[in-house]
Amino acid sequence: MAGRIEEADVLVLGAGIVGVSIATHLQMRGRQTILVDRGGPGEGTSFGNAGLIQREAVFPHLFPRDLGELLRYALNLKTEAHYSATMLPHLLGPFLRYWYHSETGRYLAISRDYARLIAHCVEDHLALAKLAGAEDILRPGGWTMAHRDQRSFARTLKEAEAARREFGVDYDVWCGNELAAAEPHLAPGLAGGLHWTQPVAVLDPHALTLAYTAYFKSLGGRIERGDARRLQRGGPGWEVADETAMFRGRDAVVALGAWSTEVTKPLGYDPPMFVKRGYHMHYRPDGNAGLNHPVFDVSHGYMLAPMRRGIRLTTGAEFAHRDAPPTPVQLARVEPLARGLMPDLGRRLDPEPWLGSRPCTPDMLPIIGPAPGQGGLWFGFGHGHQGLTLGPTTGRMLAAMMTGEEPFTDPAAFRPDRF
Ligand SMILES: Cc1cc2nc3c(=O)[nH]c(=O)nc-3n(C[C@H](O)[C@H](O)[C@H](O)COP(=O)(O)OP(=O)(O)OC[C@H]3O[C@@H](n4cnc5c(N)ncnc54)[C@H](O)[C@@H]3O)c2cc1C
């Protein structure tokens, strides 16, 4: 039987950027909130991402439908994605659904729903960062897609134009010389750059989650260690207990990123989620070399992001079991390419590559709203490639739904019972 008993209005399970943002928005609305994590805040996937608050990401990452493209992925010829054959039986179901939702018409409808969240990401982060005194961790000014060849440059421009026309995203187009002037430490001879102007770069994603957590605590919020898999009905609504403590709330929120279904499955909710794992490594550039903005290598699908610790290289998607041992094949493949793109990238700073898991849904939309058939239980997970981007926006939306406010946009597309 647990010793200490802590009660609150809401238990938020998971202290990644999404859970911390939800808890903060609840606490800001006067709901006494306990944030429960088995580790420290921001130590999951939120720790190691590329740090982009992606105002431009109105088109979520789709499943390739072009046959040649599919074949290159199937043969593991593309550096931006990698899978192991042993994963195929597990991936078949979610992949078929992912492929289905990537059909042009369905994908456009999904993008329109997604864009209604993405449109608020920068303002929601800036508002929270201001309250948390964390503005110095944010660097407005956008990020750049560097192109090695004219063909891919032309393709990106076409997609960017569509995004600008329909969704109000903005960008500058740089020819090779303009790209070289903006980023003088990139190799010469690149075809050009598309520079998204509205996104904001985070110089230390872990520090940002910690700053939001500190603000949550300053409002009276509590943070506790505990295992969310122990969630059960009890007390005023829901409780999580071990031998030493019991945490109780009238409501509970599952915001456990890639671990969410470990808690929802026993409660009867089993969405077809999968993970896209990704790695990072930091580098200390030689001499006075550096980057002025994060730079994405369009040909090879990795990002170089200037951060407090150094240049952070983040890889694309690895389709593997979430808990399988790290296999940083992609990092090994893109590192020489990155040294080609930025010759003074310098030496590695981390003893081992960091590994994280993007929590993905086959319809590319996060799961936000009331749990089906479970009064007082709410979900906020499945943000895939844009969990950092959408943390505060999700927090604002879910906290509004939970406190009877009108959410800023119709949440129906994100409702859990669509699966
Ligand atoms: C290489 C890479 C680059 C990325 N780049 C970007 C980017 O530039 N921009 C962007 O927007 N997104 C990016 N992402 C995606 C983004 O990082 C994730 O979508 C986001 O971090 C998910 O946040 P979360 O709070 O849902 O999950 P997490 O940060 O994973 O948090 C989940 C929390 O749950 C806790 N937990 C798990 N199980 C239990 C349990 N049983 N009991 C208690 N606690 C538990 C964990 O300890 C963890 O703290 C990237 C991801 C990767 C891998």
The ligand as an SDF file (V2000), in Angstrom:
LIG
                    3D

 53 58  0  0  0  0  0  0  0  0999 V2000
   15.8680   12.8590  -34.6560 C   0  0  0  0  0  0  0  0  0  0  0  0
   14.5810   13.5860  -34.3500 C   0  0  0  0  0  0  0  0  0  0  0  0
   14.4170   14.8980  -34.7940 C   0  0  0  0  0  0  0  0  0  0  0  0
   13.2310   15.5800  -34.5210 C   0  0  0  0  0  0  0  0  0  0  0  0
   13.1150   16.9000  -34.8770 N   0  0  0  0  0  0  0  0  0  0  0  0
   11.9900   17.5720  -34.5750 C   0  0  0  0  0  0  0  0  0  0  0  0
   11.8910   18.9640  -34.8540 C   0  0  0  0  0  0  0  0  0  0  0  0
   12.8240   19.6050  -35.3340 O   0  0  0  0  0  0  0  0  0  0  0  0
   10.7280   19.5930  -34.5670 N   0  0  0  0  0  0  0  0  0  0  0  0
    9.6590   18.9330  -34.0090 C   0  0  0  0  0  0  0  0  0  0  0  0
    8.6180   19.5360  -33.7970 O   0  0  0  0  0  0  0  0  0  0  0  0
    9.7480   17.6260  -33.6570 N   0  0  0  0  0  0  0  0  0  0  0  0
   10.8760   16.9340  -33.9370 C   0  0  0  0  0  0  0  0  0  0  0  0
   10.9780   15.6180  -33.6100 N   0  0  0  0  0  0  0  0  0  0  0  0
    9.8110   14.9490  -32.9900 C   0  0  0  0  0  0  0  0  0  0  0  0
    9.6670   15.3210  -31.5230 C   0  0  0  0  0  0  0  0  0  0  0  0
   10.8990   15.2320  -30.8420 O   0  0  0  0  0  0  0  0  0  0  0  0
    8.6200   14.4120  -30.8430 C   0  0  0  0  0  0  0  0  0  0  0  0
    7.4350   14.4070  -31.5910 O   0  0  0  0  0  0  0  0  0  0  0  0
    8.3160   14.9330  -29.4380 C   0  0  0  0  0  0  0  0  0  0  0  0
    9.4790   15.0310  -28.6760 O   0  0  0  0  0  0  0  0  0  0  0  0
    7.3240   14.0300  -28.7240 C   0  0  0  0  0  0  0  0  0  0  0  0
    7.1060   14.6110  -27.4680 O   0  0  0  0  0  0  0  0  0  0  0  0
    6.2460   13.8880  -26.3720 P   0  0  0  0  0  0  0  0  0  0  0  0
    6.1500   14.7850  -25.2040 O   0  0  0  0  0  0  0  0  0  0  0  0
    4.9780   13.3840  -27.0020 O   0  0  0  0  0  0  0  0  0  0  0  0
    7.1020   12.5550  -26.0300 O   0  0  0  0  0  0  0  0  0  0  0  0
    8.4600   12.3750  -25.2070 P   0  0  0  0  0  0  0  0  0  0  0  0
    9.3100   13.5660  -25.2610 O   0  0  0  0  0  0  0  0  0  0  0  0
    9.0460   11.0850  -25.6660 O   0  0  0  0  0  0  0  0  0  0  0  0
    7.9540   12.2430  -23.7170 O   0  0  0  0  0  0  0  0  0  0  0  0
    7.3140   11.0760  -23.2390 C   0  0  0  0  0  0  0  0  0  0  0  0
    7.6080   10.9870  -21.7440 C   0  0  0  0  0  0  0  0  0  0  0  0
    6.9140    9.8530  -21.2160 O   0  0  0  0  0  0  0  0  0  0  0  0
    7.7320    9.2840  -20.2090 C   0  0  0  0  0  0  0  0  0  0  0  0
    7.3260    7.8910  -19.9840 N   0  0  0  0  0  0  0  0  0  0  0  0
    7.3360    6.8610  -20.8570 C   0  0  0  0  0  0  0  0  0  0  0  0
    6.8600    5.7480  -20.2780 N   0  0  0  0  0  0  0  0  0  0  0  0
    6.5300    6.0930  -18.9960 C   0  0  0  0  0  0  0  0  0  0  0  0
    5.9620    5.3810  -17.8970 C   0  0  0  0  0  0  0  0  0  0  0  0
    5.6490    4.0810  -17.9740 N   0  0  0  0  0  0  0  0  0  0  0  0
    5.7290    6.0430  -16.7580 N   0  0  0  0  0  0  0  0  0  0  0  0
    6.0440    7.3650  -16.6340 C   0  0  0  0  0  0  0  0  0  0  0  0
    6.5890    8.0810  -17.6360 N   0  0  0  0  0  0  0  0  0  0  0  0
    6.8280    7.4530  -18.8120 C   0  0  0  0  0  0  0  0  0  0  0  0
    9.1310    9.4060  -20.7610 C   0  0  0  0  0  0  0  0  0  0  0  0
   10.0910    9.3220  -19.7020 O   0  0  0  0  0  0  0  0  0  0  0  0
    9.0800   10.7750  -21.4340 C   0  0  0  0  0  0  0  0  0  0  0  0
    9.5430   11.8030  -20.5710 O   0  0  0  0  0  0  0  0  0  0  0  0
   12.1600   14.9100  -33.8510 C   0  0  0  0  0  0  0  0  0  0  0  0
   12.3310   13.5970  -33.4050 C   0  0  0  0  0  0  0  0  0  0  0  0
   13.5340   12.9360  -33.6340 C   0  0  0  0  0  0  0  0  0  0  0  0
   13.6990   11.5300  -33.1280 C   0  0  0  0  0  0  0  0  0  0  0  0
  1  2  1  0
  2  3  1  0
  2 52  2  0
  3  4  2  0
  4  5  1  0
  4 50  1  0
  5  6  2  0
  6  7  1  0
  6 13  1  0
  7  8  2  0
  7  9  1  0
  9 10  1  0
 10 11  2  0
 10 12  1  0
 12 13  2  0
 13 14  1  0
 14 15  1  0
 14 50  1  0
 15 16  1  0
 16 17  1  0
 16 18  1  0
 18 19  1  0
 18 20  1  0
 20 21  1  0
 20 22  1  0
 22 23  1  0
 23 24  1  0
 24 25  2  0
 24 26  1  0
 24 27  1  0
 27 28  1  0
 28 29  2  0
 28 30  1  0
 28 31  1  0
 31 32  1  0
 32 33  1  0
 33 34  1  0
 33 48  1  0
 34 35  1  0
 35 36  1  0
 35 46  1  0
 36 37  1  0
 36 45  1  0
 37 38  2  0
 38 39  1  0
 39 40  1  0
 39 45  2  0
 40 41  1  0
 40 42  2  0
 42 43  1  0
 43 44  2  0
 44 45  1  0
 46 47  1  0
 46 48  1  0
 48 49  1  0
 50 51  2  0
 51 52  1  0
 52 53  1  0
M  END
$$$$
